[in-house]
Amino acid sequence: MVGALNNVNVAALLLRARIAVLRFGVAACVAVALCAAGVAAWVWLLPQRAAQVHVLARPLPAPASLVTVPPPPSADQNLATFYDVLGEKRYAEQQVKVLFDLAARSSLALTQGEYTAAYNKASSITTYQIVLPVKGPYQSIWQFAMQGLREMPFASLDEIGFRRETIAEPTVEARLRFTLYLKDAAP
């Protein structure tokens, strides 16, 4: 093989290649080179693709044990869970204090609130509506509202209204209406 390479005249091969490029044009030679590269890539990828198809064609092993979905909770279970989440009526004033403390931690001005209690005989639930006028930065008001809902999962934020004297003023006046859903103390 080494002897065969010695018999090849490299200068003659380069001259023939140069003449072929000039005869066919540069664009045609680039196209032929790209086609040759494409065929080489296809030949190289074909065995890999066949191996991939072979792996995907194998059946999946059966699971050792089937997972069963638990049945949905019954209406009685849902009702019991609902009542477990409710706050206790005897701590309503402490929950108001929690809101005042959260407002102070959020750097909001909160001087007074309006409170209204109501009792629903059918569900045995007391609702305690709290209307709080607060004043402070917009972001702090939202933080206060979200913290209040996190601290008291039995509360709802029913209404929030904002008011600002001028558009450039950083302080916002807001009115928030929370409702606490409370149950009588457990025996």
RODOTOR-749323 format. One record per atom (N, C-alpha, C): x, y, z; residue in three letters. Coordinates in steps of 0.02 Angstrom, whole numbers, padded with zeros to 5 digits, always signed. Example, Ala and Ser with C-alpha at 12.3 -4.5 7.8 and 13.67 -1.06 7.14 Angstrom:
2
+00660-00284+00390ALA+00615-00225+00390ALA+00660-00165+00390ALA+00642-00112+00354SER+00684-00053+00357SER+00645+00002+00394SER
***
This chain:
187
+00042-00059+00000MET+00000+00000+00000MET+00044+00062+00000MET+00099+00061+00038VAL+00143+00118+00041VAL+00175+00130-00027VAL+00189+00076-00063GLY+00218+00082-00129GLY+00169+00114-00177GLY+00105+00101-00168ALA+00054+00129-00212ALA+00048+00203-00202ALA+00056+00226-00138LEU+00053+00298-00125LEU+00112+00334-00155LEU+00169+00300-00158ASN+00228+00332-00187ASN+00220+00342-00262ASN+00181+00297-00294ASN+00172+00302-00366ASN+00123+00358-00385ASN+00082+00381-00337VAL+00033+00432-00351VAL+00069+00499-00352VAL+00056+00536-00402ASN+00087+00602-00408ASN+00038+00652-00377ASN+00055+00678-00318VAL+00012+00724-00282VAL+00002+00788-00322VAL+00052+00813-00354ALA+00047+00874-00392ALA-00003+00865-00450ALA-00003+00806-00480ALA-00048+00793-00535ALA-00120+00790-00510ALA-00131+00759-00451LEU-00198+00756-00423LEU-00225+00826-00406LEU-00182+00868-00376LEU-00203+00936-00360LEU-00220+00975-00423LEU-00181+00965-00476LEU-00194+01000-00539LEU-00260+00978-00568LEU-00276+00912-00566ARG-00339+00887-00593ARG-00398+00915-00552ARG-00390+00918-00485ALA-00444+00945-00443ALA-00455+01018-00459ALA-00402+01054-00469ARG-00408+01126-00485ARG-00443+01136-00552ARG-00426+01096-00601ILE-00458+01101-00667ILE-00532+01083-00661ILE-00549+01032-00621ALA-00619+01012-00613ALA-00659+01068-00580ALA-00630+01101-00531VAL-00665+01156-00498VAL-00677+01212-00547VAL-00627+01228-00588LEU-00636+01282-00637LEU-00687+01263-00691LEU-00689+01199-00710ARG-00734+01177-00762ARG-00807+01177-00737ARG-00819+01149-00678PHE-00888+01144-00652PHE-00911+01207-00616PHE-00867+01246-00590GLY-00885+01306-00552GLY-00883+01292-00477GLY-00872+01344-00439VAL-00865+01338-00367VAL-00932+01316-00335VAL-00987+01342-00358ALA-01053+01325-00329ALA-01069+01251-00337ALA-01054+01224-00396ALA-01067+01153-00408ALA-01023+01109-00365ALA-00961+01129-00356CYS-00915+01090-00314CYS-00937+01091-00240CYS-00960+01149-00217VAL-00985+01154-00148VAL-01047+01111-00140VAL-01091+01111-00190ALA-01151+01070-00187ALA-01134+00996-00184ALA-01085+00974-00224VAL-01064+00904-00224VAL-01035+00886-00156VAL-00994+00932-00127ALA-00964+00918-00061ALA-01019+00913-00007ALA-01070+00957-00010LEU-01124+00954+00039LEU-01165+00890+00031LEU-01176+00869-00030CYS-01213+00806-00041CYS-01173+00747-00013CYS-01108+00747-00025ALA-01066+00693+00001ALA-01068+00693+00078ALA-01066+00752+00109ALA-01069+00756+00183ALA-01137+00732+00208ALA-01191+00748+00172GLY-01257+00725+00191GLY-01264+00650+00188GLY-01238+00619+00135VAL-01239+00546+00128VAL-01198+00514+00183VAL-01140+00543+00200ALA-01098+00516+00254ALA-01135+00520+00321ALA-01168+00576+00334ALA-01206+00583+00397ALA-01264+00533+00400ALA-01298+00524+00344TRP-01354+00477+00342TRP-01329+00406+00355TRP-01273+00387+00324VAL-01245+00320+00334VAL-01223+00312+00407VAL-01198+00364+00437TRP-01175+00360+00507TRP-01235+00356+00556TRP-01290+00393+00542LEU-01347+00395+00587LEU-01395+00337+00578LEU-01395+00304+00522LEU-01442+00250+00509LEU-01437+00193+00560LEU-01378+00168+00578PRO-01375+00115+00629PRO-01398+00140+00698PRO-01383+00202+00714GLN-01405+00229+00778GLN-01481+00234+00781GLN-01512+00254+00728ARG-01585+00259+00725ARG-01617+00190+00732ARG-01587+00140+00700ALA-01613+00072+00704ALA-01609+00047+00776ALA-01554+00063+00810ALA-01546+00042+00880ALA-01598+00076+00924ALA-01612+00140+00910GLN-01661+00177+00949GLN-01731+00148+00939GLN-01749+00131+00878VAL-01814+00101+00864VAL-01819+00033+00899VAL-01764-00004+00900HIS-01764-00069+00933HIS-01777-00061+01008HIS-01747-00012+01039VAL-01757+00001+01111VAL-01829+00021+01124VAL-01857+00064+01082LEU-01925+00087+01093LEU-01977+00032+01079LEU-01959-00017+01038ALA-02007-00069+01020ALA-02013-00121+01075ALA-01966-00124+01122ARG-01970-00173+01176ARG-02029-00156+01221ARG-02066-00206+01243PRO-02123-00192+01289PRO-02097-00171+01357PRO-02134-00127+01389LEU-02116-00104+01456LEU-02131-00159+01507LEU-02089-00165+01557PRO-02104-00216+01608PRO-02166-00196+01647PRO-02203-00245+01668ALA-02263-00233+01707ALA-02243-00209+01777ALA-02280-00161+01804PRO-02263-00137+01871PRO-02273-00193+01922PRO-02231-00190+01975ALA-02234-00242+02026ALA-02302-00242+02061ALA-02327-00184+02076SER-02393-00180+02106SER-02429-00118+02078SER-02491-00127+02065LEU-02530-00071+02038LEU-02549-00023+02094LEU-02545+00041+02079VAL-02563+00092+02127VAL-02637+00106+02119VAL-02673+00102+02172THR-02744+00117+02169THR-02757+00186+02196THR-02799+00221+02163VAL-02816+00289+02184VAL-02867+00284+02241VAL-02854+00320+02295PRO-02903+00317+02350PRO-02970+00346+02328PRO-03024+00322+02355PRO-03089+00349+02336PRO-03096+00421+02360PRO-03135+00460+02326PRO-03144+00530+02348PRO-03178+00532+02416PRO-03164+00584+02454PRO-03195+00588+02520PRO-03270+00595+02514PRO-03304+00569+02564SER-03377+00573+02565SER-03398+00644+02585SER-03461+00658+02577ALA-03488+00724+02596ALA-03479+00736+02671ALA-03487+00684+02711ASP-03478+00692+02783ASP-03405+00707+02800ASP-03359+00675+02765GLN-03288+00688+02776GLN-03270+00760+02756GLN-03297+00782+02699ASN-03285+00851+02677ASN-03313+00901+02728ASN-03371+00887+02754LEU-03402+00932+02803LEU-03361+00933+02867LEU-03337+00875+02889ALA-03296+00873+02949ALA-03231+00911+02939ALA-03201+00905+02881THR-03139+00943+02865THR-03154+01018+02865THR-03210+01038+02837PHE-03230+01108+02837PHE-03235+01135+02908PHE-03270+01100+02951TYR-03278+01123+03020TYR-03213+01123+03059TYR-03167+01078+03042ASP-03102+01076+03076ASP-03061+01138+03060ASP-03070+01167+03002VAL-03031+01226+02982VAL-03057+01290+03013VAL-03119+01292+03032LEU-03149+01353+03059LEU-03115+01375+03124LEU-03114+01440+03134GLY-03088+01467+03197GLY-03140+01461+03252GLY-03119+01474+03313GLU-03165+01469+03369GLU-03193+01538+03386GLU-03258+01540+03398LYS-03293+01602+03412LYS-03265+01638+03473LYS-03243+01602+03523ARG-03219+01634+03585ARG-03154+01672+03574ARG-03119+01660+03518TYR-03056+01694+03504TYR-03063+01750+03452TYR-03123+01771+03437ALA-03134+01822+03385ALA-03097+01886+03400ALA-03098+01909+03462GLU-03063+01972+03479GLU-02988+01964+03470GLU-02962+01905+03485GLN-02890+01894+03475GLN-02872+01894+03401GLN-02917+01871+03359GLN-02904+01873+03287GLN-02903+01945+03261GLN-02945+01987+03290VAL-02944+02058+03271VAL-02877+02088+03292VAL-02853+02069+03351LYS-02788+02092+03375LYS-02732+02069+03328LYS-02738+02009+03301VAL-02689+01984+03253VAL-02686+02030+03192VAL-02745+02050+03168LEU-02747+02096+03110LEU-02715+02163+03127LEU-02727+02189+03186PHE-02697+02252+03205PHE-02621+02245+03211PHE-02597+02190+03238ASP-02525+02178+03243ASP-02493+02172+03174ASP-02526+02136+03129LEU-02500+02129+03061LEU-02497+02197+03026LEU-02546+02239+03037ALA-02546+02306+03007ALA-02488+02346+03034ALA-02474+02341+03099ALA-02418+02378+03128ALA-02352+02352+03100ALA-02345+02285+03093ARG-02284+02257+03064ARG-02275+02276+02991ARG-02329+02289+02956SER-02326+02310+02886SER-02319+02385+02878SER-02310+02421+02934SER-02303+02494+02934SER-02364+02529+02905SER-02422+02505+02923LEU-02485+02535+02900LEU-02518+02572+02958LEU-02549+02627+02942ALA-02587+02665+02992ALA-02657+02635+02995ALA-02674+02609+03055LEU-02740+02578+03065LEU-02763+02600+03134LEU-02814+02643+03134THR-02836+02672+03198THR-02898+02637+03226THR-02943+02617+03183GLN-03005+02586+03208GLN-03033+02540+03154GLN-03081+02501+03173GLY-03114+02456+03126GLY-03187+02451+03143GLY-03226+02424+03096GLU-03297+02412+03107GLU-03307+02337+03110GLU-03347+02314+03157TYR-03357+02243+03168TYR-03431+02226+03166TYR-03449+02172+03133THR-03518+02149+03130THR-03519+02073+03137THR-03557+02048+03185ALA-03562+01976+03195ALA-03631+01953+03171ALA-03634+01892+03144ALA-03697+01862+03122ALA-03692+01787+03134ALA-03750+01757+03146TYR-03752+01685+03160TYR-03798+01651+03110TYR-03776+01596+03081ASN-03817+01557+03034ASN-03838+01493+03070ASN-03903+01487+03083LYS-03929+01429+03120LYS-03920+01364+03081LYS-03930+01366+03016ALA-03927+01305+02976ALA-03857+01272+02979ALA-03805+01313+02978SER-03738+01285+02978SER-03704+01289+03047SER-03735+01325+03094SER-03706+01336+03160SER-03639+01372+03156SER-03634+01419+03109ILE-03572+01457+03099ILE-03585+01530+03114ILE-03538+01561+03149THR-03541+01632+03162THR-03493+01666+03113THR-03517+01717+03080THR-03472+01757+03037THR-03458+01822+03073THR-03397+01844+03067TYR-03375+01905+03100TYR-03344+01948+03046TYR-03380+02000+03023GLN-03354+02044+02971GLN-03314+02100+03003GLN-03256+02112+02975ILE-03211+02165+03000ILE-03194+02210+02941ILE-03210+02274+02948VAL-03192+02324+02897VAL-03136+02367+02926VAL-03079+02367+02891LEU-03020+02402+02916LEU-02998+02456+02866LEU-03000+02519+02887PRO-02971+02571+02845PRO-02897+02577+02861PRO-02853+02567+02812VAL-02781+02571+02823VAL-02751+02622+02776VAL-02692+02646+02795LYS-02658+02696+02755LYS-02584+02678+02753LYS-02555+02677+02694GLY-02485+02660+02687GLY-02468+02647+02614GLY-02407+02621+02602PRO-02387+02605+02533PRO-02429+02547+02505PRO-02441+02549+02441TYR-02482+02500+02406TYR-02458+02429+02419TYR-02392+02417+02412GLN-02363+02350+02422GLN-02374+02326+02493GLN-02367+02370+02541SER-02377+02351+02611SER-02449+02331+02625SER-02496+02363+02593ILE-02566+02346+02602ILE-02579+02275+02577ILE-02552+02257+02519TRP-02561+02190+02492TRP-02526+02139+02536TRP-02467+02155+02560GLN-02432+02109+02605GLN-02473+02097+02668GLN-02502+02150+02696PHE-02544+02144+02755PHE-02604+02098+02742PHE-02636+02107+02685ALA-02695+02067+02668ALA-02676+01993+02661ALA-02621+01979+02626MET-02600+01909+02616MET-02577+01877+02681MET-02542+01915+02723GLN-02520+01888+02788GLN-02580+01872+02832GLN-02631+01916+02830GLY-02691+01904+02868GLY-02725+01839+02848GLY-02727+01825+02783LEU-02759+01764+02759LEU-02716+01702+02777LEU-02650+01710+02777ARG-02607+01654+02798ARG-02614+01639+02872ARG-02618+01692+02912GLU-02623+01683+02985GLU-02690+01654+03005GLU-02742+01670+02967MET-02809+01647+02984MET-02840+01612+02924MET-02829+01547+02917PRO-02855+01511+02859PRO-02931+01508+02857PRO-02963+01527+02910PHE-03037+01528+02912PHE-03065+01597+02895PHE-03023+01640+02869ALA-03044+01708+02850ALA-03047+01713+02774ALA-03087+01761+02752SER-03089+01777+02681SER-03082+01852+02673SER-03049+01873+02620LEU-03044+01943+02603LEU-03099+01956+02552LEU-03153+01987+02575ASP-03212+01995+02533ASP-03209+02057+02488ASP-03175+02108+02511GLU-03175+02170+02473GLU-03112+02210+02490GLU-03086+02243+02440ILE-03030+02289+02452ILE-03038+02346+02403ILE-03033+02406+02429GLY-03039+02466+02387GLY-02982+02513+02401GLY-02956+02545+02350PHE-02900+02591+02357PHE-02920+02661+02337PHE-02887+02709+02369ARG-02900+02780+02353ARG-02834+02817+02364ARG-02818+02863+02318ARG-02758+02903+02322ARG-02776+02974+02303ARG-02751+03022+02341GLU-02767+03093+02328GLU-02738+03115+02261GLU-02674+03103+02251THR-02643+03120+02186THR-02603+03059+02162THR-02591+03058+02099ILE-02557+03000+02070ILE-02484+02995+02094ILE-02453+03050+02111ALA-02383+03050+02133ALA-02375+03033+02207ALA-02429+03032+02244GLU-02424+03020+02316GLU-02411+02945+02330GLU-02359+02930+02369PRO-02343+02859+02382PRO-02390+02825+02431PRO-02425+02864+02471THR-02470+02837+02522THR-02539+02826+02492THR-02566+02767+02506VAL-02632+02748+02479VAL-02678+02735+02538VAL-02741+02755+02530GLU-02791+02738+02580GLU-02829+02678+02553GLU-02838+02628+02596ALA-02873+02568+02574ALA-02925+02548+02626ALA-02974+02513+02603ARG-03027+02488+02647ARG-03033+02414+02632ARG-03018+02373+02683LEU-03019+02300+02675LEU-03076+02271+02717LEU-03112+02224+02687ARG-03165+02190+02724ARG-03149+02116+02727ARG-03134+02094+02788PHE-03122+02024+02803PHE-03184+01993+02834PHE-03194+01929+02823THR-03246+01891+02858THR-03213+01831+02891THR-03223+01825+02956LEU-03199+01767+02993LEU-03256+01718+02999LEU-03243+01655+02985TYR-03293+01602+02991TYR-03276+01563+03054TYR-03321+01565+03103LEU-03307+01539+03170LEU-03358+01488+03191LEU-03336+01441+03232LYS-03380+01390+03261LYS-03380+01399+03337LYS-03430+01371+03368ASP-03431+01370+03441ASP-03375+01326+03465ASP-03352+01338+03525ALA-03297+01299+03553ALA-03317+01225+03557ALA-03268+01182+03545ALA-03281+01111+03550ALA-03292+01091+03623ALA-03338+01043+03636PRO-03352+01025+03706PRO-03292+00989+03737PRO
***
